């Protein structure tokens, strides 16, 4: 092949960190017609000298809120896809708490089709567990699975009824798709706007205790044992939940969990530091430093196998309300990589291969997806990262419509500088290429 068009690339001298194959080495990567290729297939390609850069395949964020359909003033599939590409992601899983709720096959199909039309990221929808996310009646999980749903969740709402949760987990066993639970006892958490503890008392804000999460996780673990179902705990954040997760692992249950970057990086002290600014308001809430350290250790020990952003954009007017009235949520896609670098790499707690496993192999295993890594014939989905780039977070520069970030003004080191999807660059030098 002698043409130098944008279907043929040679990425030279790049540090390949491929958790799918357990590879961490400096080599050349070749891309021809959307796929990883052998050197012999790639004569005459465009050359990128990537010395000093890292190349990581299939960065996956399995927990994002793109708000589409119905809440496009917060985010839509296009702006969310732009934010994902800017953040270095090639796969995202969209949560179903939209208007209408994504609880029927046609909406699953529409999201997938629209994602392909946009062409910036693989959009894998998560369908609702219950009709309308009302928690009263199971949605048609089988038909949504056939349409392409990779899992099921009522995220934004806990599934409270134990009978329905039992049924959902039973279906998950036969479908091979996880039930992703927003674990929260709504009565214990009622009225809480931050973590219940000394800081909430000092600030005079209503708090939600750790146990509002952990009691629900314990129940769901027992139901997973009863049914043999596949349970994934979203945005785990409490010590009791970690104990339940450890119990499930020791019993050999099909239970996994994710943690959000903001729960690894920030504490409830941020509410005071931001002087009641609702950019720090998130559910589950930011926890004390002792809990943050427990979450970090759970990641290091392999108890938590996924990091996911829980990207939750909101309109500026909504986040400008009082702390009590503002909605929960943080925009997290575009700060994701720099944040986890700060927590794990800068502190020497994990090596890059193990860290990237949490946003490649980890979510793919939970969702039952099959990507082989950077082998000839595989889709050329990867991210180039400059591990030495220092930059300052500015939410106003986000591609996401949600500018709500408590990391505003934070200096981070390490940033995606290019994202490739199926052999086409979707982002280069922080510019998303539509």
N, C-alpha and C positions, 0 to 999 in steps of 0.2 A: 504494500500500500504506500503510495507516494504523496497523496494529497495532504495538505496541512489545514484541513478544515476542523471544525469543532466536534467531530465525531471520533477523533483520534488524539490521544494525549499520552505523553510520557512524563510521569512525575519522578524526577531524579533526586537521588540522595536524601530520601525522606525517611524519617523514623516511623516505621509501620508498627502500630500497636493494635494487634488484632486479637481480641479476647476469644473470638469464635474458634481460632486455631491455636491460641496460646502463644502467639508470636510477638516478640518485641525485638526488632532488628532494623538496621538501616539498609534500604534496598530501593530499587526502582519499581514503580507500579505503572502498568500499561492499561490503557482503556481504548477499546475499539468498538464503535457502534453500540455504546451503552453498556458494555460488559467488560469485566476484567479479562485481560488477554495475555497471552504469552509474548515474550520479547520478539519472537520470530514473526508475529502477526502485526507488529506495530512499527514497521519501517516508515520513516518519513513523517512521524507524528509531530505535533506541536510539543515543545519541551518546556517544562516548568522546573526550574532549579529550586528544589524545596529544602535545601540544606538548612538544618536548624528547626525545621517544622515537624510536626507530628501528623500522621495520617491514621484516622480511626474509622472503621466501617460501621455503618448503620446505627448512628446514635438515635436512640429511641426514647421518647417521653410518653409513657403510657397513661398520663393523667393530665389532660388539658381541657379547658372550657373555651370553646370557640363561639358559643352563644347563638349559633345559627342552625335552625331558623328562629326568627321572632324577636331576638334581642340584639339585632345588628348594631344598635347604637353603642353597645359595649364592645363588641368584636364580631367579625363574621369570618367565614371560612377563608376569604382572601387575606384579610389583615392578619388573621391568626397564622396562616401559612407563611406569610412574610416574616412574622416574628419567629416562627420555627426555623426557617432557613437562615435568618440572621443569627439565631442562637446555635446554629450548627447541626440541627436535627434533620434527619431524613425520614423518620417515622414518628407520627403522633397518634394517640388514641383519644378521641373526642368523647367527652361525657355527655349524657343525654338530657341534662336539665335545661332544655330549651323551651320555646313556646311555638308550636306544640312540642310536648315531650317526644323524644325519639323512642317510640315504643311500638312501632309497626315497621314491617319490612320495607315499605316504599320510602320511608325517611332514611333508613340505613342505606338503601340503594342510591338515593339522591345525594347523600353526603359523600359516598365513595365516588360517584360520577362527577360531582362538582370538584372534588379534590383532584381528580385526574385532569379535568379541564384547566384548573389553575396551574397544576404541574410543578409546584414548589416543594411538596412533601407528600409522602404516602399517608393519606388519612384513613385510619382504621377506626370505624365507629364502635362505640360501646352502647348497647341498647339498654333500655330501662328494664329493671326486674319486674316492676309492677305497673299496671296500666295507669298512665298519667302520673307516675311516681306518687300515687296516693297510698300505697302500702296495703291496699285492700284486696287486690286480685292480681294474680300473675299475668304479665303480658305474654304474648306468644313467642316464647324464647326459641322454639324450634324454627319458626319461619324467619325470625330475625337472624338466626345463625346461618340459615341457608342463604340469606341475602348478603351476608358478609360481616355480621357483628362478631367481634373477637372476644367479647365478654359482656357481662351484664352488671349494671349498678343503678342504684337510685341516688347516686352521689349528690350531695347538697341536702339530702334527707336520709336519715337512717331507716333501714327496714326493721320496724319494731316488732311486727307480728311474728312470733316464733313459728307458727304453723306455715306461714308463707315462706319464711326463710328456710325452713326444713324442705319444703317442696322445691324451692329454687335450687338448693344445694343438691337435691336428688337429681334434678334435670341436668345440672352441671356435670355430674358424673357421666351421664350418657352422651352429652353434647361435647364434652372435652373442652369446655370453656369456663373460665372462672366467674364466680360471683364476687364482685368487688364491693365491699361494704364500707360505707361511711359510718364508722362505729361511734355511736353516741346515744346515750339514754336521754331523750328529749325532756323528760321531767327533771332529771338531775341537772341538766345543762340550761334549763329554762331561764331566760333573762340574762345569762352570762355573756359578757362581751370581751372578757380576757381570762387568763388563768386565775383561778381562785388561790390566793396566797397572800403573803405579806405585802407585796406591791399593790395588788388590787385593793387591799384594805387601806393602804396609805393614800392611794389615789381616789378612793371613794367610788370605784367602779365595780359593778356586779361581776362576780367571777363564776366560772364553771370549773368544777373540781376534776382532777385526773380521772377519778372513778367514773365520771360520766362516759368516758371512752372505754375504760378497761372492763367494766361490767358487761358491756355489749360484746367486746372481743371474746371474753370468757364464754359467754353464751354461744357465740357463733362457732368457736372452736369445738365445743361439745356437740353442736349440731353437725359440724363437719365430720366428727367421729361417728356420729349416729348414721349419717347418710353415705359416707365415703365420698362426699362432694369435694369440689375444688374451691377453696376460700382464699381470697386475697384481701388483706386489710389495707385500706387506703390510708395515706398520711398518718401512720402510726406515731404516737407522740407521748405516751405515758408509761411509767415504770410497770404498772400492773399489766398493761397490754403486752409489754416485752416478756413478762413472766408467762402469760398465756401463750404467746408465740413459741417460747422455749418449750413449754409443756407439749404443744402440738407437734413440734419437731421431734421431740424425744419419743412420742407415740407413733411417729411415722405417718402422721396425717398429711393430707395434701393442702397445707396451709402456708401461705407466704405473706410478705408485707413489704410495703414501700415506705420511705421517709422522704419528706420534702426538704429541699435545700435550706429554706428559711428556718426550719426547726433544728437544723444542724449548725446554723450560723448565728442566729439571733436568740435572745432570751426575752422574757417578759419585762426586763429592765428597759427594753427599747420603747415601751409604751410611755414610760416616764421621760426618756431621753427625747422623744419626739413630741413631748408636751401635749399628749392626748390627740395627736394627729391620727386619724383613722387609717393611714397607710400601714399601720402596724396591726390593724384588726383583721384577724384571720381565724378560720375554724378548721381544725382544732387550733386553740390559741398558742401563742408563743409561750414556752414553758421556762421554768427556772434553769440556771446553768447546770445544776446537778442532773436534771433530766436531759439536758442537751448532751452532757458528757456520756450518759448512759446510752443515748441514741447513737452517738459516734462509736462507742465500744461495740454496740450491737451490729453495726455495719462492719467494723474491723473483724469481728469474730465470725461473720457470715450468717448471723441470725436474721438480719435484714438483707435481702438480696437485690433490692431495687431502690434507686433514687428516682423520684418523679416530681415534676415541678408543682403540680396542682395550680397551674397557670390560671388565674381567675381575674380577668380584666373587668374594670368597671368604668363608667363614665365619670369624668372629673367632678361633675356636679353632685353625684351620689357620694363620692368619697369626701366631699367638702362639707358634708353634714356633721352633726355632732357625733361623738364616739358611739353613743347609744343607738343612733338612728342609721349610721352609715352601714353599708353591706360589708360582709366578710369577703376578704380576698386580696391576693397579691399577684401582680404580673411578674411571672418568673422565668419565661423562656429565654429572654435575652441576657439574663445575668447568671444563668444556670452554671455554665462551665467555669466561669471565673470564681463563683461562690464555692463550688466543691473543690476547686484547686486550692483555695485558701484554707478550707477546713482540713483537707487530707494531704495534699502534696506539699504545701508550704510548711506544714507541721511535721512532715515525714512520717505520717501515720499509715499511708498506703503507697504502694508503687503504682505507676500509671496503668499497668496492665490490669491490676486488681480493681482500681478505681473505675476504669472504663467498662469493666465487666458489669458494673451496676447499672449502666445505661445502654448496654448492648445485649449481651447474653441473658442477663437477669430478666428484663421485661419480656424478651422473646420466649424464654422458657415458661414464664408464667402464662403467657398467652398461647402457648403451643405453636409458635411460628417456627419456620425452618429457613434459616439463612446460613450458608456454609462459611461465610467469611470471604476473604479476598483470594478466591481461587478462580482460575480461568473458567469463564462462562457465567460467573455470578454477576448479578446486577451491580453496576458501578455506583454504589451509594456510599459516600464517605465524606469525611470532614477533614480539612487541613486546619491545624491549630498552631498558633505561635505561643509556645509556653512561656516566653519571656516578655510578651507584650504587656505593658502596664497601661491601665486605662481607668477612667473615672466614670462611674455610673451616672447617667443623665436620662431620667425617665422621659423627658420631653423629646429625646431622640429615638425612642422606641418605635419600631414598626407597628407594634401592637397599638390598638386604639386605647388600651388601658395603660395609663402612665403611672399607675399606683404602685410605687415601690418604696419600701423602707430602707433600701440600699442607696437611695439618692445621695450622691456625693462620696460614696465609698470608693476607695482605690482598690482595684483588683489586678492580679497578674495572671495572664493566660487568657487567650480569646480565640474563638474560631475566626479564621480569615477567609475561608472559602468552604462552600458546601456543594457537593455534586450529587445529583439525583439521576440515576439511569444514564450516566455518561454526560450529563449537561450541567454546567455550573449554574446553580440557583442563587449563589451569593459569592461575591469576591470583594475583598477589602471592605467589608461591612456594607456593601451595596447589594441589595437584593435585585436579581436580574429576572424581570418578569417576561 
